[in-house]
């Protein structure tokens, strides 16, 4: 505990020095966040029209050596590595070596089960495969390597969550299998193919595959919180899961890479269109997740995004706004499911594109909507079922949500209506009944929280989404 206190004292000293030298709102906000969330360090990169307009580090890249994070600090980017895998597949599609609608068993070892016959390469890439997530397998070890056959033996006993394309469910099992498919189709290791066809042509110096034994300039150490105390993250990562999260990068190079991909500098435009196409289920539902890219719209601002985190002790978030030709990347060396990076990134892009996240919306004066919504929230806390709730949502309100809502209502200083937005094809959505969002801000003693009422076609509330 004494060491933890010394680190925090040193962070506070760095904060006060930084703020006094070159402070703007983002600097102050980022420094407040690493203190509040106990993030050892993080880096932020912002690119506008191809030019880096912000590249800054905060806190520590290494706590033990007390090395400061900066614009060149290299982190694990977690699931933002998945775009490399989808790009590799599309390059092989262009080469005529992979067909997206082939069964994956055409490319996998012979021990791939017959139950996977209907799963296509496309299903793996857009998460409609139904495969159970390998992270739930207790027998998996980060401290050894796995052959393709051994990895399949680990995941094959689990039944499918659903038949291919019957639903959408994010699963980390999909991407290691994509890596195996790339190797089969290319005749090279996944790493060698990606390096040759993607990394070398782009020449972004910090982007590379993670190998613990490598000496990597500016590499950050990763951390996890255990009982509110920093611990070192897991240092090793088997090659088989590299397609799911095995890439290192600085925030600047991560942002540049995204721009390169999304501006057609790696794959052809037809391939890029395929990568960004929403996933469709057999019953006609749509979710705006393509091949390792999510798409959403907020307040008329369309953006493409993805999060990442690793047991190595890192979290990352990238957003790209095509209309504004604007990219923000945030990476930190704390494993928190990526929530810290997402929270920070949203406020950073709202600084440059006001109104692009809910905290940037202005209050709309409408006493009836405000009071009606607040009463609905109060009724939920009181275990009542307002008539405006859909039967489906009323049956699924969790006790966790109810308790959190009750705590927030006790602290509430004010409640305001922020307006509405029609749901279109670029919204991340799987529910075909959803038509519109109504948004509300609840001001608490020390922060603001938000409630998004998702309305159905019949005027009922299909879901209430909480956002911190």
Helices and strands as residue ranges (DSSP letters): H 2-21, H 25-36, E 41-48, E 51-62, E 67-68, E 75-76, G 78-81, H 82-94, G 104-106, G 114-116, H 121-125, G 134-136, H 148-156, H 173-186, H 190-194, I 195-199, H 200-202, E 208-209, E 223-226, E 229-232, G 239-241, H 242-245, E 247-249, H 251-262, H 269-276, E 279-280, E 286-287, E 294-298, E 301-310, E 314-321, E 326-332, H 339-352, G 358-360, H 367-381, H 391-396, H 399-411, E 414-422, E 434-443, E 448-456, E 461-467
